[in-house]
Amino acid sequence: MFKGNFQHTIDPKGRMSVPTRFRDLIPDNGEGKQLVITFGMTGECLWAYPQDDWEEIEEQIKETKSSPRKDAFVRNFIGNAHECTVDKMGRILIPTVLREKAGLKKQVVAVGALQKFEIWDLERFRVLGESEVPQTLAQEFYESEEIRI
């Protein structure tokens, strides 16, 4: 499970180093460590999944009944997905279209989110952290009956 957050930079070619702790969790499928990166459904960051987990997500989506909502979801979630290989230096090349869509500049933060990790523009992540809305949502979830910790 991906957890913690780590600040990194994106180089001029669009490459970002995957945090070592995250890299260690990505299985090597014989063709290297593969990730699938897509525009997150929250609309503010990218979501990165190990290839094996991504394939399970695709299967779940395929098994659902066709509907206009499903079509819209597939266009946004699957349609923005790009496969990325972790290179020998531990970096991934984030496609330009995804960097632009998520507003990623030079300074970014990789945030663990259980089965995936998120890639945020550092300034956007700081602003989010200063907002009361995410804290309120987190508190509501904690107090709900959905989780017991």
Backbone as a chain_set.jsonl record, in Angstrom:
{"seq": "MFKGNFQHTIDPKGRMSVPTRFRDLIPDNGEGKQLVITFGMTGECLWAYPQDDWEEIEEQIKETKSSPRKDAFVRNFIGNAHECTVDKMGRILIPTVLREKAGLKKQVVAVGALQKFEIWDLERFRVLGESEVPQTLAQEFYESEEIRI", "coords": {"N": [[0.837, -1.177, 0.0], [0.5, 2.184, -0.836], [1.815, 4.876, 0.946], [2.383, 7.951, 2.736], [4.093, 11.055, 1.82], [6.04, 12.68, -0.685], [8.281, 15.07, -1.811], [9.221, 16.095, -5.058], [10.916, 16.886, -8.146], [10.03, 17.814, -11.484], [11.738, 17.2, -14.378], [13.008, 19.123, -17.257], [12.309, 17.497, -19.431], [10.045, 16.248, -18.618], [10.205, 14.204, -16.79], [9.86, 12.426, -13.738], [11.133, 11.458, -10.624], [10.267, 8.463, -9.097], [9.288, 7.982, -5.808], [11.446, 6.073, -3.71], [10.29, 4.347, -1.792], [7.787, 3.983, -2.919], [8.457, 2.935, -5.392], [9.482, 0.457, -4.648], [7.168, -0.941, -4.184], [6.029, -1.463, -6.583], [5.427, -3.993, -8.79], [7.689, -5.923, -10.829], [6.967, -6.808, -13.994], [8.284, -8.396, -15.783], [8.776, -6.904, -17.968], [9.813, -4.744, -16.835], [9.157, -2.241, -14.298], [5.931, -1.246, -14.315], [3.636, 1.416, -14.632], [0.351, 2.824, -14.678], [-0.845, 5.88, -15.519], [-3.239, 8.343, -14.933], [-5.602, 11.048, -15.351], [-6.751, 12.236, -12.354], [-9.93, 11.608, -10.84], [-10.779, 13.523, -9.1], [-10.066, 15.84, -10.199], [-7.811, 17.431, -9.815], [-5.268, 16.363, -9.717], [-2.893, 13.779, -10.691], [-3.402, 10.247, -10.965], [-1.647, 7.355, -10.153], [-1.208, 4.017, -10.907], [-0.027, 0.702, -10.185], [0.608, -1.574, -12.866], [-0.646, -4.158, -12.655], [-2.716, -3.728, -10.765], [-4.144, -1.829, -12.18], [-5.106, -3.34, -14.32], [-6.958, -4.943, -12.988], [-8.824, -2.994, -12.272], [-9.719, -2.221, -14.819], [-11.021, -4.595, -15.552], [-13.1, -4.654, -13.665], [-14.542, -2.41, -14.494], [-15.26, -3.157, -17.092], [-17.084, -5.169, -16.514], [-19.327, -3.882, -15.632], [-22.643, -2.607, -16.264], [-23.562, -1.093, -19.348], [-23.936, 2.401, -19.766], [-24.818, 5.906, -20.048], [-23.456, 7.3, -18.012], [-21.381, 5.524, -17.386], [-20.047, 5.505, -19.86], [-19.148, 8.18, -19.962], [-17.443, 8.17, -17.745], [-15.531, 6.251, -18.555], [-14.441, 7.572, -20.796], [-13.216, 9.763, -19.513], [-11.586, 8.643, -17.45], [-10.303, 6.207, -18.362], [-9.702, 7.04, -20.937], [-7.808, 9.02, -20.562], [-5.644, 7.672, -19.655], [-2.261, 6.589, -19.448], [0.391, 4.407, -20.152], [3.327, 3.922, -18.319], [6.768, 3.344, -17.944], [8.978, 2.618, -15.343], [12.135, 3.892, -15.383], [15.683, 2.914, -15.442], [16.827, 4.686, -13.708], [14.885, 5.148, -11.92], [12.827, 6.81, -12.684], [9.818, 8.212, -14.134], [8.299, 9.068, -17.211], [6.152, 11.593, -17.505], [3.437, 12.098, -19.486], [3.018, 14.969, -21.603], [0.384, 15.954, -22.01], [-0.956, 15.073, -19.709], [0.556, 16.323, -17.685], [0.01, 19.002, -18.253], [-2.797, 19.089, -17.972], [-3.125, 18.509, -15.25], [-1.855, 20.642, -14.183], [0.834, 20.508, -13.482], [3.923, 21.717, -12.521], [7.293, 22.517, -12.041], [7.887, 21.732, -9.347], [6.661, 19.066, -7.511], [4.524, 16.793, -5.666], [4.404, 13.511, -4.522], [1.866, 11.509, -3.404], [0.902, 9.041, -1.226], [-1.843, 6.829, -1.617], [-3.129, 4.441, -0.765], [-3.913, 1.89, -2.846], [-2.974, 3.248, -4.999], [-0.914, 6.041, -6.089], [-0.89, 9.588, -5.802], [-0.125, 12.378, -7.885], [0.732, 15.561, -7.426], [0.792, 19.075, -8.176], [3.032, 20.973, -6.342], [2.41, 23.485, -5.135], [-0.388, 23.61, -5.479], [-1.085, 21.421, -3.897], [-0.278, 22.341, -1.395], [-2.05, 24.511, -1.019], [-4.454, 23.095, -0.953], [-4.025, 21.669, 1.405], [-4.2, 23.712, 3.253], [-6.814, 24.372, 3.192], [-10.084, 24.191, 4.637], [-11.978, 22.41, 3.743], [-11.03, 19.737, 2.825], [-10.168, 18.751, 5.315], [-12.522, 18.771, 6.798], [-14.049, 16.917, 5.324], [-12.463, 14.631, 5.721], [-12.721, 14.349, 8.5], [-15.477, 13.858, 8.679], [-15.616, 11.377, 7.358], [-14.069, 9.824, 9.094], [-15.688, 9.877, 11.356], [-17.881, 8.548, 10.453], [-19.778, 5.496, 9.913], [-18.38, 3.945, 8.229], [-15.817, 3.203, 8.676], [-13.685, 1.841, 11.176], [-11.442, 2.782, 13.356]], "CA": [[0.0, 0.0, 0.0], [1.249, 3.438, -0.923], [1.528, 5.828, 2.019], [3.356, 9.02, 2.891], [4.212, 11.969, 0.687], [7.434, 12.959, -1.01], [8.446, 16.144, -2.784], [10.148, 15.831, -6.149], [10.857, 17.851, -9.242], [9.876, 17.294, -12.837], [12.797, 17.797, -15.191], [12.49, 19.748, -18.485], [11.759, 16.496, -20.349], [8.803, 15.732, -18.055], [10.458, 13.013, -15.983], [9.802, 12.571, -12.286], [11.631, 10.303, -9.886], [9.27, 7.808, -8.247], [9.898, 7.767, -4.489], [11.957, 4.717, -3.516], [9.292, 3.544, -1.071], [6.73, 3.641, -3.866], [9.071, 2.066, -6.409], [9.612, -0.888, -4.081], [5.844, -1.57, -4.169], [5.595, -1.692, -7.966], [6.018, -5.262, -9.232], [8.324, -6.023, -12.142], [6.179, -7.801, -14.734], [9.126, -8.982, -16.821], [9.096, -5.804, -18.893], [10.146, -3.626, -15.973], [8.097, -1.774, -13.406], [4.97, -0.515, -15.146], [2.561, 2.173, -14.008], [-0.622, 3.488, -15.539], [-1.133, 7.188, -14.939], [-4.41, 8.971, -15.531], [-6.063, 12.249, -14.678], [-7.588, 11.834, -11.229], [-11.339, 11.995, -10.913], [-11.0, 14.709, -8.275], [-9.843, 16.975, -11.085], [-6.704, 18.297, -9.436], [-3.976, 15.688, -9.684], [-2.821, 12.535, -11.45], [-3.425, 9.012, -10.195], [-0.712, 6.374, -10.709], [-1.503, 2.658, -10.457], [0.774, -0.386, -10.747], [-0.063, -2.202, -14.003], [-1.521, -5.258, -12.22], [-3.91, -3.139, -10.154], [-4.888, -1.176, -13.261], [-5.825, -4.378, -15.073], [-8.118, -5.32, -12.179], [-9.782, -1.894, -12.412], [-10.322, -2.345, -16.149], [-11.953, -5.729, -15.516], [-14.283, -4.219, -12.917], [-15.291, -1.476, -15.333], [-15.847, -3.924, -18.2], [-18.183, -5.989, -16.023], [-20.506, -3.083, -15.298], [-23.628, -2.413, -17.316], [-23.369, 0.102, -20.162], [-24.818, 3.53, -19.476], [-24.155, 7.18, -20.365], [-22.502, 7.623, -16.931], [-20.202, 4.67, -17.576], [-19.338, 6.005, -21.044], [-18.452, 9.41, -19.573], [-16.357, 7.769, -16.856], [-14.492, 5.598, -19.361], [-13.756, 8.616, -21.584], [-12.368, 10.582, -18.646], [-10.628, 7.879, -16.648], [-9.522, 5.33, -19.233], [-9.253, 7.824, -22.089], [-6.636, 9.822, -20.193], [-4.629, 6.783, -19.08], [-1.023, 6.358, -20.204], [1.315, 3.458, -19.532], [4.659, 4.485, -18.095], [7.741, 2.407, -17.392], [9.978, 3.197, -14.459], [13.431, 3.646, -16.014], [16.742, 2.405, -14.564], [17.129, 5.731, -12.726], [13.731, 5.256, -11.037], [11.976, 7.917, -13.136], [8.773, 7.992, -15.126], [8.027, 10.195, -18.096], [4.735, 11.94, -17.427], [3.074, 12.705, -20.77], [2.734, 16.403, -21.585], [-1.05, 16.203, -21.863], [-1.311, 14.887, -18.302], [1.193, 17.388, -16.903], [-0.734, 20.239, -18.472], [-4.153, 18.943, -17.425], [-3.037, 18.543, -13.785], [-1.169, 21.863, -13.765], [2.126, 20.191, -12.871], [5.044, 22.546, -12.923], [8.559, 21.863, -11.688], [7.833, 21.137, -8.017], [5.504, 18.197, -7.349], [4.53, 15.925, -4.49], [3.795, 12.198, -4.71], [1.121, 11.257, -2.177], [0.375, 7.686, -1.141], [-3.301, 6.747, -1.481], [-3.417, 3.008, -0.691], [-3.542, 1.084, -4.023], [-2.413, 4.145, -6.012], [-0.386, 7.267, -5.516], [-1.297, 10.786, -6.516], [0.947, 13.308, -8.236], [0.178, 16.904, -7.3], [1.631, 20.263, -8.208], [3.32, 21.24, -4.935], [1.66, 24.649, -4.652], [-1.796, 23.216, -5.406], [-1.2, 20.536, -2.737], [-0.189, 23.187, -0.189], [-3.313, 25.243, -0.904], [-5.448, 22.116, -0.516], [-3.743, 21.369, 2.81], [-4.608, 24.856, 4.074], [-8.26, 24.506, 3.079], [-10.859, 23.475, 5.639], [-12.849, 21.425, 3.111], [-10.535, 18.354, 2.947], [-10.133, 18.349, 6.727], [-13.902, 18.488, 7.174], [-14.416, 15.642, 4.69], [-11.738, 13.567, 6.417], [-13.339, 14.191, 9.815], [-16.777, 13.22, 8.455], [-15.374, 9.961, 7.057], [-13.594, 9.202, 10.331], [-16.812, 9.757, 12.284], [-18.939, 7.733, 9.844], [-19.738, 4.077, 10.259], [-17.695, 3.245, 7.148], [-14.484, 2.767, 9.121], [-13.482, 1.754, 12.62], [-10.009, 2.774, 13.724]], "C": [[0.886, 1.247, 0.0], [0.823, 4.358, 0.218], [2.673, 6.819, 2.151], [3.314, 9.972, 1.714], [5.647, 12.44, 0.559], [7.503, 14.037, -2.076], [9.508, 15.767, -3.808], [10.065, 16.963, -7.162], [10.614, 17.095, -10.544], [10.94, 17.987, -13.673], [12.21, 18.378, -16.481], [11.906, 18.762, -19.5], [10.452, 15.891, -19.835], [8.974, 14.481, -17.216], [10.42, 13.356, -14.494], [10.345, 11.302, -11.657], [10.502, 9.762, -9.013], [9.936, 7.577, -6.895], [10.298, 6.302, -4.306], [10.945, 3.832, -2.815], [8.15, 3.128, -1.984], [7.26, 2.666, -4.915], [9.156, 0.624, -5.925], [8.283, -1.646, -4.091], [5.323, -1.899, -5.567], [6.243, -2.987, -8.454], [6.659, -5.146, -10.612], [7.61, -7.145, -12.885], [6.976, -8.477, -15.848], [9.531, -7.964, -17.867], [9.493, -4.565, -18.11], [8.975, -3.285, -15.074], [7.188, -0.852, -14.205], [3.92, 0.173, -14.274], [1.582, 2.605, -15.08], [-0.996, 4.768, -14.816], [-2.302, 7.797, -15.699], [-4.748, 10.234, -14.752], [-7.028, 11.829, -13.589], [-8.999, 12.372, -11.319], [-11.671, 13.164, -9.995], [-10.755, 15.978, -9.074], [-8.643, 17.836, -10.776], [-5.324, 17.658, -9.488], [-4.028, 14.476, -10.607], [-2.877, 11.367, -10.481], [-2.534, 8.019, -10.904], [-0.961, 5.018, -10.054], [-0.448, 1.691, -10.989], [-0.051, -1.095, -11.83], [-1.041, -3.296, -13.582], [-2.818, -4.735, -11.604], [-4.781, -2.473, -11.21], [-5.713, -2.201, -14.049], [-7.05, -4.858, -14.312], [-9.21, -4.249, -12.278], [-10.485, -1.976, -13.762], [-11.342, -3.475, -16.182], [-13.237, -5.351, -14.782], [-15.161, -3.31, -13.776], [-15.979, -2.224, -16.472], [-17.068, -4.714, -17.758], [-19.435, -5.196, -15.674], [-21.375, -2.852, -16.522], [-23.368, -1.089, -18.05], [-24.407, 1.162, -19.802], [-24.102, 4.811, -19.9], [-23.144, 7.591, -19.291], [-21.224, 6.815, -17.074], [-19.388, 5.176, -18.76], [-18.537, 7.259, -20.713], [-17.254, 9.096, -18.682], [-15.202, 7.167, -17.651], [-13.729, 6.641, -20.182], [-12.782, 9.406, -20.728], [-11.263, 9.802, -17.966], [-9.718, 7.025, -17.519], [-8.93, 6.122, -20.398], [-8.044, 8.694, -21.812], [-5.49, 8.974, -19.652], [-3.449, 6.583, -20.025], [-0.153, 5.369, -19.432], [2.698, 4.093, -19.45], [5.549, 3.414, -17.475], [8.708, 3.167, -16.505], [11.341, 2.863, -15.06], [14.47, 3.196, -14.984], [17.139, 3.407, -13.484], [15.955, 5.942, -11.757], [12.76, 6.365, -11.419], [10.874, 7.414, -14.065], [8.656, 9.257, -15.968], [6.533, 10.445, -18.045], [4.37, 12.651, -18.726], [2.652, 14.173, -20.617], [1.261, 16.684, -21.34], [-1.496, 16.044, -20.414], [-0.693, 15.962, -17.418], [0.404, 18.684, -17.027], [-2.108, 20.181, -17.814], [-4.146, 19.049, -15.898], [-2.318, 19.787, -13.273], [0.165, 21.606, -13.098], [3.199, 21.092, -13.43], [6.313, 21.807, -12.513], [8.482, 21.115, -10.353], [6.531, 20.353, -7.859], [5.622, 17.423, -6.037], [3.793, 14.639, -4.864], [3.176, 11.816, -3.373], [0.551, 9.846, -2.205], [-1.12, 7.689, -0.89], [-3.742, 5.279, -1.591], [-2.985, 2.27, -1.948], [-2.948, 1.934, -5.142], [-1.617, 5.221, -5.298], [-0.78, 8.421, -6.422], [-0.071, 11.641, -6.795], [0.315, 14.696, -8.322], [1.232, 17.96, -7.627], [1.815, 20.682, -6.749], [2.498, 22.406, -4.391], [0.172, 24.327, -4.509], [-2.03, 22.325, -4.181], [-1.139, 21.334, -1.437], [-1.487, 23.944, 0.043], [-4.41, 24.304, -0.404], [-5.27, 21.817, 0.973], [-4.157, 22.486, 3.753], [-6.115, 25.067, 4.07], [-8.96, 23.696, 4.167], [-11.681, 22.343, 5.034], [-12.289, 20.006, 3.227], [-10.503, 17.865, 4.394], [-11.531, 17.988, 7.209], [-14.357, 17.157, 6.595], [-13.744, 14.467, 5.394], [-12.359, 13.294, 7.786], [-14.693, 13.49, 9.691], [-16.607, 11.722, 8.164], [-14.962, 9.217, 8.317], [-14.755, 8.935, 11.287], [-17.954, 8.896, 11.722], [-18.82, 6.287, 10.314], [-19.02, 3.266, 9.181], [-16.348, 2.67, 7.599], [-14.445, 2.76, 10.648], [-11.991, 1.68, 12.888], [-9.818, 3.413, 15.073]], "O": [[1.872, 1.34, 0.731], [-0.367, 4.591, 0.433], [3.796, 6.548, 1.725], [2.603, 9.743, 0.735], [6.369, 12.581, 1.545], [6.861, 13.93, -3.121], [10.547, 15.199, -3.473], [9.245, 17.873, -7.04], [10.943, 15.916, -10.682], [11.034, 19.214, -13.677], [11.036, 18.152, -16.774], [11.095, 19.151, -20.34], [9.819, 15.104, -20.538], [8.003, 13.77, -16.955], [10.879, 14.413, -14.06], [10.046, 10.198, -12.113], [9.86, 10.514, -8.28], [11.037, 7.029, -6.839], [9.562, 5.399, -4.706], [10.76, 2.679, -3.205], [7.604, 2.035, -1.835], [6.591, 1.698, -5.275], [8.932, -0.313, -6.691], [8.278, -2.875, -4.013], [4.284, -2.544, -5.707], [7.469, -3.076, -8.526], [6.217, -4.362, -11.451], [7.643, -8.299, -12.456], [6.392, -9.066, -16.757], [10.524, -8.15, -18.572], [9.51, -3.46, -18.654], [7.941, -3.953, -15.087], [7.619, 0.187, -14.705], [3.395, -0.403, -13.321], [1.943, 2.736, -16.249], [-1.407, 4.748, -13.656], [-2.352, 7.772, -16.929], [-4.251, 10.459, -13.649], [-8.014, 11.144, -13.859], [-9.223, 13.473, -11.821], [-12.753, 13.741, -10.109], [-11.183, 17.062, -8.677], [-8.459, 18.878, -11.406], [-4.317, 18.346, -9.32], [-5.054, 14.183, -11.22], [-2.457, 11.476, -9.329], [-2.639, 7.846, -12.119], [-0.932, 4.881, -8.831], [-0.01, 1.836, -12.131], [-1.272, -1.199, -11.713], [-2.155, -3.356, -14.103], [-3.897, -5.249, -11.898], [-6.008, -2.542, -11.146], [-6.867, -1.953, -14.396], [-8.078, -5.151, -14.922], [-10.394, -4.578, -12.358], [-11.703, -1.821, -13.841], [-12.41, -3.33, -16.777], [-14.333, -5.69, -15.228], [-16.385, -3.438, -13.775], [-17.141, -1.96, -16.783], [-17.993, -4.911, -18.545], [-20.494, -5.781, -15.444], [-20.906, -2.896, -17.659], [-22.998, -0.092, -17.431], [-25.578, 0.866, -19.569], [-22.885, 4.795, -20.09], [-22.1, 8.161, -19.606], [-20.123, 7.34, -16.907], [-18.163, 5.266, -18.672], [-17.386, 7.393, -21.128], [-16.182, 9.68, -18.84], [-14.042, 7.526, -17.449], [-12.501, 6.593, -20.253], [-11.661, 9.691, -21.151], [-10.12, 10.259, -17.914], [-8.494, 7.115, -17.419], [-7.786, 5.893, -20.794], [-7.327, 9.068, -22.74], [-4.468, 9.516, -19.233], [-3.618, 6.43, -21.235], [0.014, 5.483, -18.218], [3.168, 4.721, -20.399], [5.124, 2.674, -16.588], [9.197, 4.235, -16.874], [11.673, 1.69, -15.23], [14.169, 3.108, -13.793], [17.718, 3.031, -12.465], [16.017, 6.806, -10.881], [11.964, 6.813, -10.593], [10.98, 6.357, -14.686], [8.887, 10.367, -15.487], [5.74, 9.613, -18.487], [4.936, 13.699, -19.034], [2.018, 14.556, -19.634], [0.922, 17.561, -20.545], [-2.336, 16.811, -19.942], [-1.345, 16.459, -16.5], [0.161, 19.375, -16.038], [-2.526, 21.141, -17.166], [-5.069, 19.619, -15.317], [-2.183, 19.969, -12.063], [0.594, 22.383, -12.246], [3.367, 21.218, -14.643], [6.381, 20.583, -12.633], [8.963, 19.987, -10.246], [5.441, 20.893, -8.047], [6.672, 17.405, -5.394], [2.707, 14.673, -5.443], [3.852, 11.796, -2.345], [-0.203, 9.498, -3.114], [-1.616, 8.448, -0.059], [-4.605, 4.93, -2.397], [-1.789, 2.033, -2.12], [-2.466, 1.39, -6.136], [-1.632, 5.313, -4.071], [-0.974, 8.261, -7.627], [0.897, 11.627, -6.035], [-0.526, 14.96, -9.181], [2.421, 17.757, -7.382], [0.84, 20.736, -6.0], [1.947, 22.313, -3.293], [-0.458, 24.725, -3.529], [-3.05, 22.454, -3.504], [-1.864, 21.036, -0.488], [-1.973, 24.014, 1.172], [-5.2, 24.673, 0.464], [-6.249, 21.722, 1.713], [-4.435, 22.236, 4.926], [-6.634, 25.855, 4.86], [-8.478, 22.636, 4.567], [-12.046, 21.406, 5.744], [-13.011, 19.124, 3.692], [-10.781, 16.697, 4.663], [-11.708, 17.015, 7.942], [-14.979, 16.356, 7.292], [-14.371, 13.436, 5.635], [-12.506, 12.138, 8.184], [-15.021, 12.626, 10.504], [-17.37, 10.9, 8.67], [-15.442, 8.115, 8.582], [-14.8, 7.897, 11.947], [-18.887, 8.556, 12.449], [-17.881, 5.918, 11.019], [-19.047, 2.036, 9.213], [-15.812, 1.759, 6.968], [-15.092, 3.573, 11.309], [-11.358, 0.646, 12.673], [-8.69, 3.503, 15.558]]}, "num_chains": 1, "name": "protein.A"}
